[in-house]
Amino acid sequence: MKNIVILFALLFSSSIVTAQKTIDAFDIMQDVKNGKNIQYSNAVIKGVLDFTYMNESLPKLPKRKRWWNNGGSNEVTKQITSKISFINCTFKDDVLAYIPHEDSGYTFVANFENDVIFKGCSFDQKAMFKYSDFERKADFSSSKFNDDTTFKYAKFENYSNFKNTYFDEPATFKYSDFKEHVSFENSVFDETATFKYAEFNRGVSFNNVQFKEDLNIKYTKVEGDFDIENMEVAFDIDSKYTKINGRSFNKYLLKRK
């Protein structure tokens, strides 16, 4: 009888551990606000994750006429000091580190001072990281972006990883700046992928990447390793003014032969 009770207890505890939890985004944002590190795995996140805290900041800001006339900036930045870690999580609503607020004219941006990990996650709605500065690790590997996403103007100051990532909608890394080597190995871009003006300062891997529509690398600069082994592009590649270690894209291809 004792063994049966123990077995039942183990099975019950196991079901709790493996069951996918549902977490309210509000609770997460409260912890971030209080400087707590965030760590979730195998969870469903419901509600908007707004790392800019726009709704809190907006009432305290001058109206458009005041900051416009005084020559002020319309960008409102929020520095996130917490470590952020989501592994195998599903986000049912928007994940926002960038919000352009039309009525006020302000643009709200979140910067991340610590590690940011969204590994093996599914973004069912928008995932917006335009203008964000990632000062430490930024790992989005094995994640699925099922709606609009942007990393336009994003700065990756340290290690970053986009291996095995899936982009269902057009994906833009226009003007993105990668200080360290970054890999998109085995990723899939279902629609147009834009890396126009992006800078890869220590190399990039597009090994075995599938671009199912156009690839725009116009004005892109790469210093270091440029791995395009088994890369497939279904439609056009715009490589005008692209520089790979000082060479044009076409000359780089010729050198590889």
TALIN-V674951 format. One record per backbone hydrogen bond with DSSP energy under -1.0 kcal/mol. NH is the residue of the N-H (numbers start at 0). CO is the residue of the C=O. E is the energy in kcal/mol with one decimal. If there is no record, write none. Layout:
BEGIN
nh,co,e
NH,CO,E
NH,CO,E
END
This chain:
BEGIN
nh,co,e
4,0,-2.2
5,1,-2.3
6,2,-2.6
7,3,-2.6
8,4,-2.4
9,5,-2.3
10,6,-2.4
11,7,-2.5
12,8,-2.6
13,9,-2.3
14,10,-2.0
15,11,-1.5
16,12,-2.0
17,13,-2.4
18,14,-1.5
20,41,-1.4
22,43,-3.3
24,45,-3.0
27,23,-1.3
28,24,-2.6
29,25,-1.9
30,26,-1.7
31,27,-2.3
32,28,-2.3
33,29,-1.5
34,31,-1.8
35,30,-2.7
37,82,-3.4
39,84,-2.6
41,86,-2.2
43,20,-3.9
44,89,-3.3
45,22,-2.7
48,93,-2.5
50,95,-2.6
56,52,-1.9
57,53,-2.9
59,56,-1.4
60,57,-1.5
66,62,-1.7
67,63,-2.5
68,64,-2.1
69,65,-1.5
70,67,-1.2
71,66,-2.4
75,106,-3.2
77,108,-2.4
79,110,-3.2
83,114,-2.8
84,37,-1.5
85,116,-2.9
86,39,-2.4
87,118,-3.0
89,42,-2.4
90,121,-3.2
91,44,-2.5
94,125,-2.8
95,48,-3.3
96,127,-2.9
98,107,-2.6
100,105,-2.8
104,100,-2.1
106,73,-2.9
107,98,-3.1
108,75,-2.6
109,96,-2.6
110,77,-2.8
111,132,-2.9
112,79,-2.9
115,136,-2.8
116,83,-2.7
117,138,-3.4
118,85,-2.1
119,140,-2.6
121,88,-2.4
122,143,-3.3
123,90,-2.3
126,147,-2.2
127,94,-2.2
128,149,-2.8
130,151,-2.4
131,128,-1.5
133,154,-3.4
134,111,-2.7
137,158,-2.1
138,115,-2.7
139,160,-2.9
141,162,-3.2
142,139,-1.2
143,120,-3.0
144,165,-3.4
145,122,-2.4
149,126,-1.4
150,171,-2.7
152,173,-2.4
153,150,-2.1
154,131,-2.6
155,176,-3.3
156,133,-2.7
160,137,-2.1
161,182,-2.6
163,184,-3.2
164,161,-1.0
165,142,-2.7
166,187,-2.8
167,144,-3.0
170,191,-2.0
172,193,-3.8
174,195,-2.1
175,172,-2.2
176,153,-2.5
177,198,-3.1
178,155,-2.8
181,202,-1.4
183,204,-3.2
185,206,-2.3
186,183,-1.9
187,164,-2.5
188,209,-3.0
189,166,-2.9
192,213,-2.3
193,170,-2.6
194,215,-3.7
196,217,-2.0
197,194,-2.3
198,175,-2.7
199,220,-3.0
200,177,-2.7
202,222,-1.1
203,224,-2.6
204,181,-1.9
205,226,-3.8
207,228,-2.7
208,205,-1.9
209,186,-2.4
210,231,-3.4
211,188,-2.7
214,235,-2.7
215,192,-2.7
216,237,-2.4
218,239,-1.9
219,216,-2.0
220,197,-2.4
221,242,-2.7
222,199,-2.9
226,203,-2.1
230,227,-2.0
231,208,-2.7
233,210,-3.0
234,212,-1.4
237,214,-2.4
241,238,-1.9
242,219,-2.9
243,246,-3.6
244,221,-3.3
246,243,-1.8
251,247,-2.2
252,248,-2.1
253,249,-2.2
254,250,-2.1
255,251,-1.4
END
